[in-house]
């Protein structure tokens, strides 16, 4: 289970890395989410950041798993 905000990106990554497995990503029902996310500053910030992360991943970028 993951945040609804990054479920799409998580699904893409897991399916890419686990090609021979069936992957199901489920978003948590306990996190606040509204289709009018742009009306709330915190939700808008998360939406913009997650969009940037998705585009970065789709462009071939990868985040490192650890520091250093």
N, C-alpha and C positions, 0 to 999 in steps of 0.2 A: 504494500500500500504506500502511496506517495502523495505529495501535494498535488492538488488539481492543476496548479499553475504549471508544473513541469512534467506532467504525465506524458504528454505527447513526445517531448524530447527524450524522456526516460525510455519510452517504448522504442523509439528509433535506435537508441544506443544499444539496448539489450538485444533487440532483434538483429542488429548488425554484428554484435559480438557473439551471440549464441545462435548461430545460423541453423544448427540441427535440433533446436529446442522450440517448443511452443511457448511463447511468452505472452502473458496477460498482465497488463499494468492496470491497477485499480486505484482510483483517486479516493482519498479519505472523505467520508461524508461529514466529518467533524470540523472541517475548515470552512470558514465563511467564504462564500463566493456569490457573486451576483452578475448578471449579464450587463448591468450598468456599472461596470468596474471603473469607468472613466470619471464617475461622479465622486469617487472616494480617493483621496490622495495616495494612501498606502497601497491600495489595490492597483492604482494606475502606475505607481512606481514599480511594483512587482511585474505587472504586465509588460512594461517597456523593457525591464531587465531580462525577463524570460524570453522575449522576442529577440533581443540581441544575442542571447546565448544560443537560441535555436538557429539563428542565421549563421552564427560563428561555427556551429557544429556542421550545418549543411554545406558551408563553404570549405569544409575539410579541417577545421580547427579542432583541437582536442585540449581539454584541461588536464593538467597533471594530477595524479592521485595524491601526491604528497608534496611537502615543501623541501626545497634544497636540491 
